[in-house]
C-alpha cells in the first residue's frame, strides 16, 4: 500500500498540470506558435522541470505541442489541418448520430440532455466531448470514438475558436440541441442532417478565422 501511495501523488500532480496547460492552449492563452519555455512554465505552474517535460511529451502526442527550432511550442493550427479534422468528424459523427437515433434508449436520451445542459456553463468543452461520446458509444461506434478521442485536443482548439465567433448564423448550442432532438425523436436522417449542418457551418467559420 505504501508503494501505491508514493506512485499516485506525482501521477495526480502531473494530471493537474496536464489539464491546466492543455486548457491554456485550447483557450488560446498560449498562442499558436508560441514557445513553451520550461523555466517559465515551472514558475507559472509551481512544479519541477521533470513534470513539465512529461506533460509536454503528452501534449505533443495529442497534437497540441510541436518541436520548434528553439524548443517546444504550441502547435500551429492552419486551415489545411483544420479541414482534415472537419472532414474526419463529418464522416464519423454524421454516421454515428444516425445510428444512435435508431438505438437510443431512455438512458442515452437522459445522458444527452444532461451533457447538453452543461454546455452553456464553465465546463462547456468537457460537456461537448461527453455529448459526442454518448452518441458514438450508443451507436456502437467504439473504434470511431477512439479515433475522435485522439484528435480531441485539436478538436477542442477549433471548438474554442469557432464558439467565440460573433458572426454565427446559429449558435453552436442550438445546432447541438437540434442533433439531440433528432436523436431523442428516433429520427436518424434528421440527426445526420443536423450534424452535417453544424459541422459545415463550424468549418466555414474556422476557415474564415484561420485564413484571415
Protein Blocks (a to p, Z undefined) as FASTA:
>chain_A
ZZmmmmmmmmmmmmmmmmmmmmmmmnomacghiacdfklmmmmnopafklmmmmmmmmmm
nopaccdfkbccdddddfklmmmmmmmmmmmmmmmmmmmmmmocfklmmmmmmmmmmmmm
mklmmmmmmmmmmmmmmnopamlmmmmmmmmmmmmmmmmmmmmpckbfbdfklmmmmmmm
mmmnopaklmmmmmmmmmmmmmmmmmmmmmZZ
